[in-house]
Amino acid sequence: MGSTGATRSAATGALIGLALGDALGFPTEFQDVPSIVAGYGPWRQLTLPDPALVTDDTQMTLALGRALRTAARSGELTAGRLVPPAREEFVAW
């Protein structure tokens, strides 16, 4: 399966958005909305934490993305083709 520049660009954008959302959400992950607003103000005005932490959620998503890319390179993307590279990526992680 080939990929176009637009597809790669969209995938990259999605992964960057996921990582930024994860970094923004990490400090408030298990809080309810009133607690977040009380501690940080309106969510639309949150700034990126410094340092912006990469969590296990982002790391696992990137591992799965690499596995998907590897599996797709060998032909049609199927569960049978995805399991070996996914296992390899998660064990390495």
N, CA, C and O atoms as CSV, one atom per row, in Angstrom:
chain,resi,resn,atom,element,x,y,z
A,1,MET,N,N,0.853,-1.164,0.000
A,1,MET,CA,C,0.000,0.000,0.000
A,1,MET,C,C,0.895,1.222,0.000
A,1,MET,O,O,1.745,1.359,0.880
A,2,GLY,N,N,0.730,2.104,-0.953
A,2,GLY,CA,C,1.507,3.332,-1.010
A,2,GLY,C,C,0.832,4.424,-0.215
A,2,GLY,O,O,-0.360,4.352,0.084
A,3,SER,N,N,1.599,5.423,0.120
A,3,SER,CA,C,0.997,6.557,0.817
A,3,SER,C,C,1.425,7.827,0.118
A,3,SER,O,O,2.550,7.948,-0.367
A,4,THR,N,N,0.515,8.755,0.078
A,4,THR,CA,C,0.797,10.024,-0.569
A,4,THR,C,C,1.367,10.998,0.443
A,4,THR,O,O,1.301,10.776,1.652
A,5,GLY,N,N,1.927,12.082,-0.075
A,5,GLY,CA,C,2.420,13.130,0.817
A,5,GLY,C,C,1.303,13.679,1.682
A,5,GLY,O,O,1.516,13.999,2.851
A,6,ALA,N,N,0.102,13.791,1.106
A,6,ALA,CA,C,-1.035,14.307,1.879
A,6,ALA,C,C,-1.414,13.356,3.004
A,6,ALA,O,O,-1.750,13.798,4.103
A,7,THR,N,N,-1.363,12.063,2.741
A,7,THR,CA,C,-1.686,11.078,3.775
A,7,THR,C,C,-0.653,11.121,4.894
A,7,THR,O,O,-1.004,11.102,6.074
A,8,ARG,N,N,0.624,11.179,4.517
A,8,ARG,CA,C,1.688,11.255,5.532
A,8,ARG,C,C,1.561,12.536,6.335
A,8,ARG,O,O,1.747,12.530,7.552
A,9,SER,N,N,1.245,13.634,5.664
A,9,SER,CA,C,1.094,14.912,6.346
A,9,SER,C,C,-0.081,14.869,7.325
A,9,SER,O,O,0.022,15.376,8.442
A,10,ALA,N,N,-1.185,14.270,6.912
A,10,ALA,CA,C,-2.351,14.160,7.784
A,10,ALA,C,C,-2.040,13.274,8.985
A,10,ALA,O,O,-2.430,13.593,10.108
A,11,ALA,N,N,-1.342,12.168,8.758
A,11,ALA,CA,C,-0.980,11.272,9.859
A,11,ALA,C,C,-0.041,11.972,10.831
A,11,ALA,O,O,-0.200,11.855,12.047
A,12,THR,N,N,0.928,12.692,10.304
A,12,THR,CA,C,1.861,13.437,11.159
A,12,THR,C,C,1.118,14.479,11.967
A,12,THR,O,O,1.366,14.625,13.164
A,13,GLY,N,N,0.209,15.207,11.335
A,13,GLY,CA,C,-0.584,16.217,12.034
A,13,GLY,C,C,-1.436,15.613,13.133
A,13,GLY,O,O,-1.560,16.183,14.217
A,14,ALA,N,N,-2.021,14.462,12.855
A,14,ALA,CA,C,-2.846,13.796,13.862
A,14,ALA,C,C,-2.003,13.372,15.066
A,14,ALA,O,O,-2.430,13.522,16.211
A,15,LEU,N,N,-0.813,12.845,14.807
A,15,LEU,CA,C,0.057,12.412,15.906
A,15,LEU,C,C,0.578,13.592,16.717
A,15,LEU,O,O,0.685,13.505,17.940
A,16,ILE,N,N,0.902,14.691,16.049
A,16,ILE,CA,C,1.340,15.895,16.770
A,16,ILE,C,C,0.189,16.434,17.620
A,16,ILE,O,O,0.391,16.806,18.776
A,17,GLY,N,N,-1.011,16.475,17.051
A,17,GLY,CA,C,-2.178,16.928,17.812
A,17,GLY,C,C,-2.441,16.046,19.017
A,17,GLY,O,O,-2.770,16.541,20.094
A,18,LEU,N,N,-2.297,14.734,18.839
A,18,LEU,CA,C,-2.485,13.810,19.951
A,18,LEU,C,C,-1.453,14.073,21.045
A,18,LEU,O,O,-1.802,14.124,22.224
A,19,ALA,N,N,-0.191,14.239,20.666
A,19,ALA,CA,C,0.870,14.462,21.652
A,19,ALA,C,C,0.662,15.783,22.394
A,19,ALA,O,O,0.865,15.849,23.607
A,20,LEU,N,N,0.259,16.827,21.679
A,20,LEU,CA,C,0.004,18.114,22.330
A,20,LEU,C,C,-1.192,18.018,23.272
A,20,LEU,O,O,-1.153,18.536,24.388
A,21,GLY,N,N,-2.248,17.358,22.822
A,21,GLY,CA,C,-3.420,17.178,23.679
A,21,GLY,C,C,-3.088,16.366,24.915
A,21,GLY,O,O,-3.592,16.650,26.002
A,22,ASP,N,N,-2.252,15.367,24.758
A,22,ASP,CA,C,-1.833,14.550,25.890
A,22,ASP,C,C,-1.022,15.386,26.870
A,22,ASP,O,O,-1.230,15.298,28.080
A,23,ALA,N,N,-0.100,16.195,26.357
A,23,ALA,CA,C,0.718,17.048,27.227
A,23,ALA,C,C,-0.134,18.082,27.951
A,23,ALA,O,O,0.092,18.363,29.128
A,24,LEU,N,N,-1.117,18.649,27.249
A,24,LEU,CA,C,-2.010,19.633,27.883
A,24,LEU,C,C,-2.914,18.968,28.923
A,24,LEU,O,O,-3.169,19.535,29.986
A,25,GLY,N,N,-3.387,17.784,28.616
A,25,GLY,CA,C,-4.330,17.129,29.492
A,25,GLY,C,C,-3.718,16.391,30.659
A,25,GLY,O,O,-4.399,16.124,31.649
A,26,PHE,N,N,-2.432,16.053,30.561
A,26,PHE,CA,C,-1.800,15.253,31.600
A,26,PHE,C,C,-1.939,15.843,33.008
A,26,PHE,O,O,-2.268,15.105,33.936
A,27,PRO,N,N,-1.701,17.143,33.200
A,27,PRO,CA,C,-1.793,17.670,34.569
A,27,PRO,C,C,-3.203,17.590,35.162
A,27,PRO,O,O,-3.365,17.632,36.382
A,28,THR,N,N,-4.205,17.476,34.319
A,28,THR,CA,C,-5.596,17.492,34.804
A,28,THR,C,C,-6.330,16.176,34.525
A,28,THR,O,O,-7.555,16.115,34.635
A,29,GLU,N,N,-5.604,15.149,34.174
A,29,GLU,CA,C,-6.196,13.918,33.636
A,29,GLU,C,C,-7.317,13.323,34.485
A,29,GLU,O,O,-8.317,12.872,33.928
A,30,PHE,N,N,-7.190,13.305,35.778
A,30,PHE,CA,C,-8.198,12.646,36.606
A,30,PHE,C,C,-9.021,13.630,37.428
A,30,PHE,O,O,-9.634,13.252,38.427
A,31,GLN,N,N,-9.033,14.891,37.009
A,31,GLN,CA,C,-9.817,15.911,37.706
A,31,GLN,C,C,-11.138,16.123,36.993
A,31,GLN,O,O,-11.252,15.877,35.792
A,32,ASP,N,N,-12.146,16.586,37.744
A,32,ASP,CA,C,-13.407,16.938,37.099
A,32,ASP,C,C,-13.317,18.382,36.593
A,32,ASP,O,O,-12.409,19.123,36.969
A,33,VAL,N,N,-14.258,18.768,35.745
A,33,VAL,CA,C,-14.221,20.082,35.107
A,33,VAL,C,C,-14.193,21.229,36.121
A,33,VAL,O,O,-13.385,22.143,35.955
A,34,PRO,N,N,-15.025,21.229,37.154
A,34,PRO,CA,C,-14.947,22.333,38.115
A,34,PRO,C,C,-13.558,22.466,38.764
A,34,PRO,O,O,-13.089,23.581,38.991
A,35,SER,N,N,-12.911,21.354,39.057
A,35,SER,CA,C,-11.569,21.404,39.644
A,35,SER,C,C,-10.554,21.972,38.661
A,35,SER,O,O,-9.671,22.738,39.044
A,36,ILE,N,N,-10.682,21.597,37.404
A,36,ILE,CA,C,-9.761,22.104,36.383
A,36,ILE,C,C,-9.936,23.600,36.230
A,36,ILE,O,O,-8.952,24.339,36.222
A,37,VAL,N,N,-11.168,24.059,36.109
A,37,VAL,CA,C,-11.426,25.495,35.950
A,37,VAL,C,C,-10.931,26.267,37.170
A,37,VAL,O,O,-10.353,27.345,37.030
A,38,ALA,N,N,-11.154,25.720,38.367
A,38,ALA,CA,C,-10.702,26.397,39.585
A,38,ALA,C,C,-9.181,26.483,39.645
A,38,ALA,O,O,-8.639,27.485,40.111
A,39,GLY,N,N,-8.492,25.457,39.184
A,39,GLY,CA,C,-7.041,25.436,39.280
A,39,GLY,C,C,-6.303,26.051,38.116
A,39,GLY,O,O,-5.172,26.512,38.273
A,40,TYR,N,N,-6.931,26.067,36.935
A,40,TYR,CA,C,-6.221,26.479,35.729
A,40,TYR,C,C,-6.930,27.553,34.916
A,40,TYR,O,O,-6.343,28.096,33.980
A,41,GLY,N,N,-8.162,27.869,35.244
A,41,GLY,CA,C,-8.920,28.824,34.446
A,41,GLY,C,C,-9.613,28.128,33.293
A,41,GLY,O,O,-9.600,26.899,33.214
A,42,PRO,N,N,-10.223,28.899,32.394
A,42,PRO,CA,C,-10.951,28.310,31.256
A,42,PRO,C,C,-10.029,27.431,30.402
A,42,PRO,O,O,-8.900,27.817,30.098
A,43,TRP,N,N,-10.513,26.269,30.027
A,43,TRP,CA,C,-9.678,25.316,29.302
A,43,TRP,C,C,-9.163,25.855,27.973
A,43,TRP,O,O,-8.084,25.463,27.528
A,44,ARG,N,N,-9.904,26.733,27.341
A,44,ARG,CA,C,-9.450,27.260,26.051
A,44,ARG,C,C,-8.255,28.200,26.205
A,44,ARG,O,O,-7.630,28.581,25.215
A,45,GLN,N,N,-7.944,28.568,27.430
A,45,GLN,CA,C,-6.822,29.466,27.668
A,45,GLN,C,C,-5.641,28.755,28.327
A,45,GLN,O,O,-4.682,29.407,28.740
A,46,LEU,N,N,-5.700,27.432,28.428
A,46,LEU,CA,C,-4.588,26.688,29.014
A,46,LEU,C,C,-3.346,26.838,28.145
A,46,LEU,O,O,-3.425,26.814,26.917
A,47,THR,N,N,-2.223,26.991,28.788
A,47,THR,CA,C,-0.961,27.026,28.058
A,47,THR,C,C,-0.283,25.672,28.187
A,47,THR,O,O,-0.566,24.908,29.110
A,48,LEU,N,N,0.600,25.388,27.269
A,48,LEU,CA,C,1.329,24.132,27.300
A,48,LEU,C,C,2.225,24.120,28.531
A,48,LEU,O,O,2.972,25.073,28.756
A,49,PRO,N,N,2.165,23.069,29.323
A,49,PRO,CA,C,3.006,23.007,30.518
A,49,PRO,C,C,4.488,23.085,30.147
A,49,PRO,O,O,4.883,22.695,29.048
A,50,ASP,N,N,5.284,23.582,31.057
A,50,ASP,CA,C,6.721,23.664,30.836
A,50,ASP,C,C,7.417,22.954,31.980
A,50,ASP,O,O,7.477,23.508,33.078
A,51,PRO,N,N,7.935,21.780,31.785
A,51,PRO,CA,C,8.047,21.098,30.494
A,51,PRO,C,C,6.743,20.393,30.120
A,51,PRO,O,O,5.971,19.984,30.988
A,52,ALA,N,N,6.514,20.261,28.816
A,52,ALA,CA,C,5.367,19.504,28.323
A,52,ALA,C,C,5.772,18.034,28.330
A,52,ALA,O,O,6.677,17.631,27.599
A,53,LEU,N,N,5.114,17.249,29.141
A,53,LEU,CA,C,5.511,15.860,29.333
A,53,LEU,C,C,4.914,14.941,28.271
A,53,LEU,O,O,3.755,15.080,27.879
A,54,VAL,N,N,5.721,14.019,27.828
A,54,VAL,CA,C,5.260,12.958,26.945
A,54,VAL,C,C,4.884,11.798,27.851
A,54,VAL,O,O,5.717,11.291,28.603
A,55,THR,N,N,3.635,11.385,27.776
A,55,THR,CA,C,3.178,10.319,28.673
A,55,THR,C,C,3.195,8.970,27.963
A,55,THR,O,O,3.489,8.872,26.772
A,56,ASP,N,N,2.873,7.944,28.728
A,56,ASP,CA,C,2.791,6.606,28.157
A,56,ASP,C,C,1.714,6.523,27.081
A,56,ASP,O,O,1.828,5.714,26.160
A,57,ASP,N,N,0.675,7.342,27.180
A,57,ASP,CA,C,-0.372,7.331,26.143
A,57,ASP,C,C,0.219,7.701,24.783
A,57,ASP,O,O,-0.052,7.035,23.784
A,58,THR,N,N,1.022,8.756,24.745
A,58,THR,CA,C,1.662,9.178,23.497
A,58,THR,C,C,2.664,8.131,23.039
A,58,THR,O,O,2.716,7.810,21.852
A,59,GLN,N,N,3.452,7.598,23.945
A,59,GLN,CA,C,4.447,6.588,23.587
A,59,GLN,C,C,3.795,5.343,22.992
A,59,GLN,O,O,4.297,4.793,22.012
A,60,MET,N,N,2.685,4.896,23.572
A,60,MET,CA,C,1.994,3.716,23.049
A,60,MET,C,C,1.360,4.000,21.694
A,60,MET,O,O,1.339,3.129,20.824
A,61,THR,N,N,0.844,5.213,21.508
A,61,THR,CA,C,0.264,5.568,20.214
A,61,THR,C,C,1.330,5.573,19.126
A,61,THR,O,O,1.092,5.087,18.021
A,62,LEU,N,N,2.501,6.119,19.434
A,62,LEU,CA,C,3.591,6.121,18.451
A,62,LEU,C,C,4.056,4.699,18.139
A,62,LEU,O,O,4.365,4.384,16.990
A,63,ALA,N,N,4.104,3.844,19.155
A,63,ALA,CA,C,4.474,2.442,18.923
A,63,ALA,C,C,3.467,1.769,17.999
A,63,ALA,O,O,3.853,1.044,17.083
A,64,LEU,N,N,2.184,2.005,18.234
A,64,LEU,CA,C,1.159,1.427,17.372
A,64,LEU,C,C,1.249,2.003,15.960
A,64,LEU,O,O,1.067,1.275,14.984
A,65,GLY,N,N,1.526,3.293,15.844
A,65,GLY,CA,C,1.690,3.909,14.530
A,65,GLY,C,C,2.833,3.283,13.742
A,65,GLY,O,O,2.700,3.023,12.546
A,66,ARG,N,N,3.956,3.040,14.414
A,66,ARG,CA,C,5.082,2.383,13.744
A,66,ARG,C,C,4.701,0.969,13.315
A,66,ARG,O,O,5.071,0.526,12.227
A,67,ALA,N,N,3.963,0.261,14.169
A,67,ALA,CA,C,3.527,-1.097,13.824
A,67,ALA,C,C,2.585,-1.082,12.618
A,67,ALA,O,O,2.698,-1.925,11.727
A,68,LEU,N,N,1.662,-0.130,12.593
A,68,LEU,CA,C,0.753,-0.009,11.450
A,68,LEU,C,C,1.525,0.262,10.159
A,68,LEU,O,O,1.238,-0.330,9.119
A,69,ARG,N,N,2.501,1.158,10.235
A,69,ARG,CA,C,3.310,1.474,9.052
A,69,ARG,C,C,4.056,0.228,8.576
A,69,ARG,O,O,4.079,-0.066,7.381
A,70,THR,N,N,4.659,-0.494,9.502
A,70,THR,CA,C,5.390,-1.713,9.142
A,70,THR,C,C,4.456,-2.745,8.514
A,70,THR,O,O,4.781,-3.336,7.484
A,71,ALA,N,N,3.304,-2.957,9.131
A,71,ALA,CA,C,2.357,-3.951,8.618
A,71,ALA,C,C,1.839,-3.560,7.235
A,71,ALA,O,O,1.684,-4.418,6.366
A,72,ALA,N,N,1.575,-2.292,7.031
A,72,ALA,CA,C,1.020,-1.836,5.750
A,72,ALA,C,C,2.041,-1.950,4.620
A,72,ALA,O,O,1.669,-2.096,3.456
A,73,ARG,N,N,3.307,-1.883,4.960
A,73,ARG,CA,C,4.349,-1.991,3.929
A,73,ARG,C,C,4.395,-3.378,3.298
A,73,ARG,O,O,4.866,-3.524,2.170
A,74,SER,N,N,3.915,-4.394,4.002
A,74,SER,CA,C,4.002,-5.763,3.483
A,74,SER,C,C,2.751,-6.179,2.717
A,74,SER,O,O,2.617,-7.340,2.329
A,75,GLY,N,N,1.843,-5.244,2.501
A,75,GLY,CA,C,0.643,-5.570,1.738
A,75,GLY,C,C,-0.593,-5.054,2.437
A,75,GLY,O,O,-0.546,-4.092,3.203
A,76,GLU,N,N,-1.702,-5.717,2.157
A,76,GLU,CA,C,-2.970,-5.316,2.755
A,76,GLU,C,C,-2.876,-5.368,4.279
A,76,GLU,O,O,-2.346,-6.321,4.849
A,77,LEU,N,N,-3.399,-4.332,4.925
A,77,LEU,CA,C,-3.345,-4.261,6.380
A,77,LEU,C,C,-4.394,-5.192,6.968
A,77,LEU,O,O,-5.595,-4.955,6.837
A,78,THR,N,N,-3.936,-6.235,7.608
A,78,THR,CA,C,-4.814,-7.203,8.255
A,78,THR,C,C,-4.329,-7.420,9.688
A,78,THR,O,O,-3.212,-7.043,10.044
A,79,ALA,N,N,-5.177,-8.027,10.491
A,79,ALA,CA,C,-4.792,-8.325,11.875
A,79,ALA,C,C,-3.568,-9.228,11.899
A,79,ALA,O,O,-2.667,-9.037,12.715
A,80,GLY,N,N,-3.536,-10.207,11.008
A,80,GLY,CA,C,-2.401,-11.129,10.962
A,80,GLY,C,C,-1.089,-10.444,10.650
A,80,GLY,O,O,-0.040,-10.835,11.161
A,81,ARG,N,N,-1.145,-9.418,9.809
A,81,ARG,CA,C,0.072,-8.668,9.489
A,81,ARG,C,C,0.423,-7.657,10.585
A,81,ARG,O,O,1.588,-7.292,10.743
A,82,LEU,N,N,-0.576,-7.209,11.335
A,82,LEU,CA,C,-0.337,-6.189,12.358
A,82,LEU,C,C,0.214,-6.765,13.661
A,82,LEU,O,O,1.023,-6.120,14.328
A,83,VAL,N,N,-0.215,-7.968,14.027
A,83,VAL,CA,C,0.160,-8.517,15.335
A,83,VAL,C,C,1.681,-8.602,15.532
A,83,VAL,O,O,2.168,-8.137,16.562
A,84,PRO,N,N,2.455,-9.172,14.597
A,84,PRO,CA,C,3.899,-9.278,14.860
A,84,PRO,C,C,4.598,-7.927,15.075
A,84,PRO,O,O,5.330,-7.781,16.054
A,85,PRO,N,N,4.394,-6.927,14.185
A,85,PRO,CA,C,5.080,-5.666,14.457
A,85,PRO,C,C,4.543,-4.936,15.690
A,85,PRO,O,O,5.290,-4.227,16.364
A,86,ALA,N,N,3.255,-5.107,15.987
A,86,ALA,CA,C,2.707,-4.477,17.194
A,86,ALA,C,C,3.340,-5.106,18.435
A,86,ALA,O,O,3.725,-4.400,19.367
A,87,ARG,N,N,3.442,-6.413,18.444
A,87,ARG,CA,C,4.070,-7.119,19.572
A,87,ARG,C,C,5.519,-6.633,19.728
A,87,ARG,O,O,5.967,-6.343,20.837
A,88,GLU,N,N,6.232,-6.550,18.619
A,88,GLU,CA,C,7.628,-6.116,18.655
A,88,GLU,C,C,7.761,-4.683,19.201
A,88,GLU,O,O,8.634,-4.408,20.024
A,89,GLU,N,N,6.899,-3.786,18.742
A,89,GLU,CA,C,6.958,-2.392,19.196
A,89,GLU,C,C,6.629,-2.271,20.685
A,89,GLU,O,O,7.288,-1.528,21.413
A,90,PHE,N,N,5.617,-2.999,21.130
A,90,PHE,CA,C,5.229,-2.875,22.539
A,90,PHE,C,C,6.247,-3.536,23.464
A,90,PHE,O,O,6.480,-3.049,24.570
A,91,VAL,N,N,6.848,-4.625,23.032
A,91,VAL,CA,C,7.901,-5.239,23.852
A,91,VAL,C,C,9.099,-4.289,23.924
A,91,VAL,O,O,9.689,-4.117,24.990
A,92,ALA,N,N,9.458,-3.678,22.806
A,92,ALA,CA,C,10.577,-2.721,22.796
A,92,ALA,C,C,10.268,-1.499,23.666
A,92,ALA,O,O,11.161,-0.949,24.310
A,93,TRP,N,N,9.011,-1.083,23.679
A,93,TRP,CA,C,8.617,0.072,24.479
A,93,TRP,C,C,8.774,-0.246,25.936
A,93,TRP,O,O,8.494,0.599,26.787
